[in-house]
């Protein structure tokens, strides 16, 4: 077992019964943890509050559900890691590190103090789950139109502030009406969900996929210029074209038409969307299953 994994424990709401008596009010943790619903801020507050009693060089919090990997400080040789949960709900894992081993008394106090962190983490989890549902298209699991509008405004401001490129790809499923006509709306739903999945599998981790409406999707491509956007769009086109979809007794061969546009000096959200959308319709007009740039 490595030094980094030398301490591993599960802390849950049931842990209260087995922990030593600790004067939690002395640490003033609970009230401080009620001030935010952001994971990183919660972990920073907790780390600061316990630093004097349990010195540590770094703190890390990982939560797979929200793709969270928060790190602060310089990682030390020795570590203690705690899997946190409440009522069988996984809340992520917390790791402290430092150059010296953690003593048994320190770990006992830490486990008692971690109980103060569990319910604030649960509240943050519930909040972000609700936020995620509100911004997710239930059929395709891509972001919804509201999420796209908000994210586009934010990414444009970020790109302009940092003087970085930003591109947008619009995607339309070819001949979608005939899919609905021949296979019903359920077949159409399966096709949309499949295409969305193939798109999300193809794009980079930094790219953001949304369902714009009907059979249209869009992908925001941060820090990506014209050439990069065209390359990613072509990858998406090839990914969809290379898949087949079995539905009932039929095998569907789906294709998409894509239009890409890169943020210009005079662009705003509306003009960028208009140019990408116009390029997409040009791709359809030229025969479908292709990429056109604005």
GIUR-V344705 format. One record per backbone hydrogen bond with DSSP energy under -0.5 kcal/mol. NH is the residue of the N-H (numbers start at 1). CO is the residue of the C=O. E is the energy in kcal/mol with one decimal. If there is no record, write none. Layout:
nh->[NH NH]
co->[CO CO]
e->[E E]
//
This chain:
nh->[5 6 9 11 11 12 15 16 17 18 19 19 24 26 27 27 28 28 29 32 33 34 35 36 42 43 44 45 46 47 48 49 50 51 54 57 58 59 60 61 62 63 66 67 68 70 72 74 75 78 79 80 81 82 83 84 84 85 86 89 90 91 92 93 94 95 96 97 98 107 108 109 110 111 112 113 114 115 115 116 117 117 118 119 120 121 122 123 124 125 126 127 128 129 130 131 132 133 134 135 135 136 137 138 141 143 144 148 149 150 151 152 153 154 155 156 157 158 159 160 161 162 163 164 167 168 169 170 171 172 173 174 176 179 180 181 182 183 184 187 188 189 190 191 192 193 194 195 196 197 198 199 200 201 202 202 203 207 208 210 211 212 212 213 216 217 218 219 220 221 222 223 224 229 230 231 232 233 234 235 236 237 238 239 240 241 242 243 243 245 246 247 247 250 252 254 257 258 259 260 261 263 267 272 273 274 275 276 277 278 279 280 281 282 283 284 285 286 287 288 292 294]
co->[2 3 81 9 83 10 12 13 14 15 15 16 22 23 23 24 24 25 24 28 29 31 32 33 38 39 40 41 42 43 44 45 46 47 50 97 97 72 95 70 93 68 63 64 63 61 59 57 73 98 3 96 7 94 9 82 92 11 89 86 88 84 84 62 82 60 80 58 78 103 104 105 106 107 108 109 110 111 112 113 113 114 114 115 116 117 118 119 120 121 122 123 124 125 126 127 128 129 130 131 132 133 142 136 137 209 135 144 145 146 147 148 149 150 151 152 153 154 155 156 157 158 159 159 221 261 219 259 217 257 215 255 173 175 176 177 178 179 180 183 184 185 186 187 188 189 190 191 192 193 194 195 196 197 198 199 199 204 220 218 143 210 216 216 213 171 210 169 208 167 220 165 221 225 226 227 228 229 230 231 232 233 234 235 236 237 238 239 240 252 244 245 250 247 245 252 172 290 170 292 168 166 264 268 269 270 271 272 273 274 275 276 277 278 279 280 281 282 284 283 258 260]
e->[-0.9 -1.4 -1.9 -0.5 -2.6 -0.5 -1.8 -1.0 -0.8 -0.9 -0.7 -1.0 -1.6 -0.8 -0.6 -0.9 -0.8 -0.6 -0.7 -0.5 -2.3 -1.0 -1.2 -0.5 -2.3 -2.3 -2.2 -2.5 -2.4 -2.6 -2.5 -2.3 -1.7 -0.9 -3.4 -2.7 -1.5 -2.4 -2.4 -2.6 -2.3 -2.5 -0.7 -1.2 -2.8 -2.6 -2.2 -1.0 -0.5 -2.8 -1.1 -2.2 -2.6 -2.9 -2.7 -0.6 -3.0 -2.1 -2.0 -2.3 -0.6 -3.3 -0.5 -2.4 -2.6 -2.7 -2.3 -1.9 -2.2 -2.4 -2.2 -2.0 -2.8 -2.5 -1.5 -2.5 -2.3 -0.7 -0.7 -1.6 -0.5 -1.1 -1.2 -0.6 -0.6 -2.1 -2.2 -2.6 -2.2 -2.4 -2.6 -2.2 -2.5 -2.2 -2.2 -2.3 -2.2 -2.4 -2.2 -0.9 -0.6 -1.2 -3.4 -0.5 -2.4 -2.3 -1.8 -2.3 -2.6 -2.0 -2.7 -3.0 -1.7 -2.0 -2.9 -2.3 -2.0 -2.3 -2.7 -2.5 -2.5 -2.5 -0.7 -2.4 -1.9 -2.9 -2.4 -3.3 -3.2 -2.4 -1.7 -2.3 -1.0 -1.1 -2.1 -2.6 -2.4 -2.4 -1.8 -1.0 -2.0 -2.6 -2.4 -2.1 -2.4 -2.6 -2.2 -2.6 -2.5 -2.0 -2.4 -2.5 -2.5 -1.9 -1.1 -0.7 -2.1 -1.0 -2.0 -2.7 -3.3 -0.7 -1.5 -1.6 -2.6 -2.8 -2.4 -2.4 -2.5 -2.9 -0.6 -1.5 -0.8 -2.5 -2.3 -2.0 -2.4 -2.5 -2.1 -1.9 -2.2 -2.5 -2.5 -2.4 -2.4 -2.4 -2.1 -0.6 -1.0 -2.5 -0.5 -0.5 -2.8 -2.4 -3.7 -0.7 -2.4 -2.6 -2.3 -2.2 -2.2 -3.3 -1.2 -2.3 -2.3 -2.5 -2.2 -2.2 -2.8 -2.4 -2.1 -1.9 -2.1 -1.6 -1.9 -1.8 -2.3 -2.0 -1.3 -2.2 -2.3 -2.9]
//
